Structure formats: structure tokens, C-alpha cells
Amino acid sequence: MWYFPRVSLTVIQACLRPKLGLSDTSIVSFYVWPFESHLRYVGQATVANYLELGRWDLFVRLGIVSLWIKNRWSFYAASQLIRYKKPIGRFRRYRVETRLLGWDERSFYCQHQLTQRGTIHCVAILKMLFKKNQQTISPAEIIKRLQLKALAVNMPEGIESVSAAEKYLWQITNRTDDKTSF
């Protein structure tokens, strides 16, 4: 119920904020309302929604959303790895910091940090795909269309491990045998 008004407000605010470059960090602040949390803390599904709001801000300010609408593209979270460090309590203000880690021939990689008063509560790495119909649009093409300067991509150490884990999960979900037990 609260998600669509929050996305709408985030997109409107992002349109009014300065544009970002590929190496810039998007920072948005929110307040945890009682209906967004479980008994005392925010649940994992709600945290994932907060992280998505950070991506909306980043992609609007980079110009990707206007390209996405103009070209009728779709964007998907292909995989997501989240590390929860501390719970987020109700009635607290928090920040979502989002930045592009880099890209490969098919995907963008984003990093999110959810912080309260300078303390990191959650870190996530997300792999994003852009598609038109069933065809994947390369990040290089998106960057070219945005007319942004693409700096050399130095993916942080360990991203290859995330990609390897993601490939493993892909193999499991695409098995042709009908075994459902572990």
C-alpha cells in the first residue's frame, strides 16, 4: 500500500535533483513508518523495497529511466545478494546510498548501503538487466545513448564470486530433471 506512493514521490524528487554521473552516489533519506515494519523492526522484504527506491533515484538522475520509457525497455533485477548487519527499528530515519559498481557485456552491478546515523545496517549488490522484448540491451549501448563518459570499469574484488554464485543458482533453477529435494 505504501510502496507506490513512495516510488512516485522518489521519482518526482529525483527529477528535481541534480543529474549524476556514472561514478556518483545517489543518497535518499526515508523514515520508517509503523506499517512498514514487523513488531519492532523492518522485515527483509521491506528492506528490498527501500533498496529499490535508491535504484529509482539513481536511474532517474542518470537519465536511464527516460531512455527506458522512450525505448519501451524493461529492467530486471537478475540477482541480488544482501547482507544484513543490524535491524532497522520503527520511527527511525535512514539513508539509502546507491552507486554503480560497474558493468560487464550484459549487466550493470549496483551497490546499496542502508545506513542510520552513519552506521551501516545493510549492504546489497544487485545485478541489473535491461531488455527490449527478449533481447538484452548491453550497458555499453545504454551509456552511449546517455552520452555519458564511461570511465574504465574496475569491478571490486569479489564480484566474480557473486557472479559464480549467481551462475550456480541459475543452473539449479534451469535443471531439466524433476528433482525437488535437496
C-alpha positions in Angstrom: 0.0 0.0 0.0 2.8 2.4 0.8 5.1 1.3 -2.0 3.6 3.1 -5.0 3.3 6.5 -3.3 6.9 6.2 -2.2 8.1 5.3 -5.7 6.1 8.2 -7.1 7.5 10.6 -4.6 11.0 9.3 -5.1 10.8 9.7 -8.9 9.4 13.2 -8.6 12.1 14.3 -6.1 14.8 12.7 -8.3 13.6 14.7 -11.3 14.1 17.9 -9.3 17.6 16.9 -8.0 20.9 17.4 -10.0 21.9 14.9 -12.6 24.5 12.3 -11.7 27.5 10.8 -13.5 28.3 7.1 -13.7 30.7 7.3 -10.7 28.4 9.3 -8.5 26.5 8.0 -5.5 22.7 8.6 -5.1 21.7 9.3 -1.5 18.0 9.3 -0.5 16.6 9.5 3.1 13.4 8.0 4.4 11.5 7.5 7.6 10.3 4.1 8.8 6.6 4.2 9.5 4.9 1.6 11.8 3.0 -0.1 9.0 6.3 -0.8 7.2 7.8 -2.9 10.0 7.1 -6.1 11.8 6.7 -5.9 15.6 9.8 -3.8 16.2 12.0 -4.0 13.1 11.8 -3.7 9.4 11.5 -7.0 7.6 13.7 -8.2 4.7 11.0 -7.7 2.0 10.6 -4.0 3.1 14.4 -3.5 3.1 14.5 -4.8 -0.5 11.8 -2.2 -1.4 13.9 0.6 0.2 16.9 -0.5 -1.9 14.7 -0.4 -5.0 13.8 3.2 -4.1 17.5 4.0 -4.1 17.8 2.5 -7.6 14.9 4.6 -8.9 16.6 7.7 -7.7 19.9 6.7 -9.2 18.4 5.7 -12.6 16.2 8.8 -12.9 19.2 11.1 -12.1 21.5 9.2 -14.6 18.8 9.6 -17.3 18.3 5.8 -17.6 14.5 6.0 -16.8 13.7 8.5 -19.5 15.6 6.2 -22.0 13.8 3.2 -20.7 10.4 4.8 -21.2 11.3 6.3 -24.6 12.6 3.0 -25.9 10.0 0.8 -24.1 12.6 -1.2 -22.4 12.2 -3.3 -19.2 14.7 -3.6 -16.5 15.0 -6.5 -14.1 16.9 -7.5 -11.0 18.7 -10.6 -12.3 20.2 -11.4 -8.9 20.6 -9.8 -5.6 22.9 -10.5 -2.6 22.0 -8.8 0.6 24.0 -8.8 3.9 22.0 -7.7 6.9 24.2 -6.4 9.7 21.7 -4.7 12.1 18.0 -4.4 12.2 16.2 -1.1 11.4 13.8 0.0 14.0 10.4 1.8 13.6 10.2 5.6 13.7 13.8 5.9 12.5 15.3 8.0 9.7 17.6 6.1 7.4 19.6 6.7 4.2 19.9 4.5 1.1 23.2 5.1 -0.7 23.3 3.6 -4.2 26.1 3.6 -6.8 27.1 1.7 -9.9 29.9 -0.7 -9.2 30.4 -1.4 -12.8 29.1 -3.4 -15.7 30.0 -6.3 -18.0 28.8 -7.1 -21.5 25.2 -7.9 -20.3 24.6 -6.3 -16.9 25.0 -3.4 -14.6 26.1 -4.1 -11.0 24.8 -1.7 -8.2 25.8 -1.5 -4.6 23.4 -0.3 -1.9 24.1 0.7 1.7 21.3 1.3 4.1 22.6 3.4 7.0 21.3 5.1 10.1 23.4 7.9 11.8 26.5 6.7 9.9 26.2 3.1 10.9 25.7 0.5 8.1 22.7 -1.7 8.7 22.6 -3.5 5.3 24.7 -3.8 2.2 23.5 -5.3 -1.1 24.9 -6.0 -4.5 22.4 -6.2 -7.4 22.8 -7.3 -11.0 20.5 -5.4 -13.4 19.5 -6.4 -16.9 17.8 -4.1 -19.5 15.7 -5.8 -22.2 13.6 -5.0 -25.1 11.2 -7.9 -25.9 13.6 -10.9 -25.2 16.8 -9.1 -26.3 19.3 -7.9 -23.7 20.5 -4.3 -24.1 24.2 -4.0 -23.3 25.3 -1.5 -20.7 27.7 -0.1 -23.3 24.8 0.8 -25.6 22.9 2.4 -22.7 25.9 4.5 -21.7 26.5 5.5 -25.4 22.8 6.6 -25.7 23.1 8.6 -22.4 26.2 10.3 -23.8 28.0 9.9 -20.5 31.7 9.5 -20.1 32.4 5.9 -19.3 35.4 5.5 -17.1 37.4 2.3 -17.1 35.5 -0.3 -15.1 37.4 -1.7 -12.2 34.9 -4.1 -10.6 35.6 -4.5 -6.9 37.3 -7.7 -5.8 34.8 -10.4 -5.0 32.2 -9.6 -7.7 33.4 -12.6 -9.7 32.4 -14.7 -6.7 28.9 -13.2 -6.7 28.7 -13.9 -10.4 29.8 -17.5 -9.9 27.2 -18.0 -7.1 24.6 -16.5 -9.4 25.6 -18.9 -12.2 25.3 -21.8 -9.8 21.7 -20.7 -8.8 20.9 -20.3 -12.5 21.9 -23.9 -13.1 19.7 -25.1 -10.3 16.7 -23.2 -11.4 17.1 -24.4 -15.0 17.6 -28.1 -14.3 15.6 -30.4 -16.6 15.3 -33.2 -14.1 12.3 -33.1 -11.8 14.1 -33.5 -8.5 12.8 -31.0 -6.0 14.5 -32.4 -2.9 17.9 -31.3 -1.6 
